[in-house]
Amino acid sequence: MASLREFGSRGLKSSIGSLGGFQKFILRGNVVDLAVGIVIGAAFTAVVSGFVADFITPLIGVFLALFGLKDFLNFALPAYGGNMFKVGAFINALLTFAITAAVVYYFVVLPVNSLTARYIPHQAAPPTTHDCPYCLNAIPLAATRCGFCTSEVKPVTLMNGQ
């Protein structure tokens, strides 16, 4: 019985130890940032959906009322078998998506791209000259003779074949 009791306490200790690894994983910056981003994104989508449903859709309805269409959000076209194509609801969802995508692009993607472009080092242009092995003056890569000391040199080819 004593060995079974020892096994049980070891099992408890090992499971608590694995929770410590899970805690480290959860508290890493990337996971927490992702969770915050998802929560804020969901809240922002709800705000944009409300804006489209309560402000833009009635404005479209006012415009379409001039043509005899009373309720834009519930506008539907009949389909075969008694089904309906809910055109108004689809346009409402399409507007919600377009506004959300535009805001995310202009307020998240563009600023992040400009910040990363500032901090990523730019690659240097490939060299156009090399030093003459005799007089050490800079000569073009394709030169077969040094313009300074008139020594014959082999032309240099770059990695990409130029």
ZAFITOR-459590 format. One record per residue (C-alpha): residue number from 1; residue in one letter; x, y, z. Coordinates in steps of 0.02 Angstrom, whole numbers, plus 50000, padded with zeros to 5 digits. Layout:
BEGIN
PT   k r    px    py    pz
PT NUM A     X     Y     Z
...
END
This chain:
BEGIN
PT   k r    px    py    pz
PT   1 M 50000 50000 50000
PT   2 A 50141 50118 50036
PT   3 S 50207 50105 49859
PT   4 L 50036 50148 49787
PT   5 R 50027 50301 49899
PT   6 E 50200 50357 49840
PT   7 F 50149 50333 49659
PT   8 G 49995 50441 49686
PT   9 S 50095 50584 49760
PT  10 R 50222 50573 49618
PT  11 G 50080 50581 49493
PT  12 L 50009 50735 49576
PT  13 K 50180 50820 49578
PT  14 S 50212 50781 49395
PT  15 S 50042 50849 49342
PT  16 I 50073 51009 49440
PT  17 G 50242 51022 49354
PT  18 S 50160 51009 49183
PT  19 L 50040 51148 49233
PT  20 G 50193 51256 49264
PT  21 G 50245 51228 49082
PT  22 F 50068 51271 49026
PT  23 Q 50074 51428 49133
PT  24 K 50238 51480 49050
PT  25 F 50160 51450 48879
PT  26 I 50004 51552 48919
PT  27 L 50101 51697 48994
PT  28 R 50218 51716 48846
PT  29 G 50192 51881 48758
PT  30 N 50131 51813 48592
PT  31 V 49988 51710 48664
PT  32 V 49926 51851 48774
PT  33 D 49939 51976 48630
PT  34 L 49841 51858 48517
PT  35 A 49705 51836 48648
PT  36 V 49689 52024 48673
PT  37 G 49683 52049 48485
PT  38 I 49544 51923 48464
PT  39 V 49440 52001 48603
PT  40 I 49464 52178 48535
PT  41 G 49428 52117 48359
PT  42 A 49265 52037 48413
PT  43 A 49212 52194 48505
PT  44 F 49259 52302 48355
PT  45 T 49161 52189 48237
PT  46 A 49009 52209 48350
PT  47 V 49028 52398 48344
PT  48 V 49044 52399 48154
PT  49 S 48896 52281 48136
PT  50 G 48791 52396 48243
PT  51 F 48848 52548 48144
PT  52 V 48801 52466 47979
PT  53 A 48636 52395 48042
PT  54 D 48579 52552 48135
PT  55 F 48651 52692 48029
PT  56 I 48703 52643 47853
PT  57 T 48562 52519 47816
PT  58 P 48425 52645 47862
PT  59 L 48511 52774 47752
PT  60 I 48508 52652 47607
PT  61 G 48326 52616 47650
PT  62 V 48285 52803 47641
PT  63 F 48367 52812 47470
PT  64 L 48277 52655 47408
PT  65 A 48110 52717 47478
PT  66 L 48113 52841 47335
PT  67 F 48096 52691 47219
PT  68 G 47958 52608 47321
PT  69 L 48062 52486 47427
PT  70 K 48007 52503 47608
PT  71 D 48118 52387 47713
PT  72 F 48294 52363 47645
PT  73 L 48361 52246 47779
PT  74 N 48220 52120 47752
PT  75 F 48222 52138 47563
PT  76 A 48222 51964 47485
PT  77 L 48193 51890 47314
PT  78 P 48086 51735 47295
PT  79 A 48173 51576 47241
PT  80 Y 48115 51405 47185
PT  81 G 48025 51301 47316
PT  82 G 47971 51445 47427
PT  83 N 48148 51491 47476
PT  84 M 48204 51671 47482
PT  85 F 48367 51756 47433
PT  86 K 48395 51880 47575
PT  87 V 48480 52015 47472
PT  88 G 48464 52152 47604
PT  89 A 48544 52048 47742
PT  90 F 48685 51996 47624
PT  91 I 48721 52176 47574
PT  92 N 48718 52223 47758
PT  93 A 48848 52087 47797
PT  94 L 48951 52139 47646
PT  95 L 48956 52320 47706
PT  96 T 49006 52263 47881
PT  97 F 49149 52160 47809
PT  98 A 49208 52301 47694
PT  99 I 49211 52430 47834
PT 100 T 49299 52311 47955
PT 101 A 49428 52262 47824
PT 102 A 49462 52444 47778
PT 103 V 49485 52497 47959
PT 104 V 49600 52349 47996
PT 105 Y 49703 52384 47839
PT 106 Y 49721 52572 47865
PT 107 F 49742 52572 48054
PT 108 V 49839 52409 48082
PT 109 V 49922 52340 47925
PT 110 L 49990 52502 47850
PT 111 P 50065 52569 48013
PT 112 V 50145 52401 48054
PT 113 N 50217 52387 47879
PT 114 S 50290 52562 47888
PT 115 L 50366 52527 48059
PT 116 T 50445 52364 48003
PT 117 A 50512 52447 47846
PT 118 R 50603 52574 47956
PT 119 Y 50687 52444 48066
PT 120 I 50731 52309 47940
PT 121 P 50904 52342 47871
PT 122 H 50908 52372 47684
PT 123 Q 51014 52258 47578
PT 124 A 51163 52341 47497
PT 125 A 51165 52355 47308
PT 126 P 51282 52233 47221
PT 127 P 51455 52305 47191
PT 128 T 51495 52379 47020
PT 129 T 51683 52389 47044
PT 130 H 51825 52287 47117
PT 131 D 52005 52326 47163
PT 132 C 52146 52297 47040
PT 133 P 52261 52164 47117
PT 134 Y 52417 52263 47063
PT 135 C 52382 52447 47101
PT 136 L 52227 52426 47214
PT 137 N 52125 52559 47121
PT 138 A 51939 52529 47091
PT 139 I 51900 52465 46916
PT 140 P 51734 52406 46839
PT 141 L 51690 52223 46864
PT 142 A 51690 52185 46677
PT 143 A 51860 52268 46645
PT 144 T 51997 52158 46571
PT 145 R 52133 52288 46592
PT 146 C 52161 52412 46735
PT 147 G 52138 52593 46680
PT 148 F 52269 52653 46805
PT 149 C 52415 52533 46788
PT 150 T 52362 52447 46622
PT 151 S 52386 52274 46697
PT 152 E 52281 52133 46627
PT 153 V 52148 52072 46750
PT 154 K 52014 51940 46740
PT 155 P 51835 52008 46735
PT 156 V 51734 51970 46892
PT 157 T 51564 51885 46877
PT 158 L 51434 51902 47013
PT 159 M 51337 51757 47088
PT 160 N 51183 51789 46978
PT 161 G 51286 51779 46817
PT 162 Q 51310 51964 46777
END
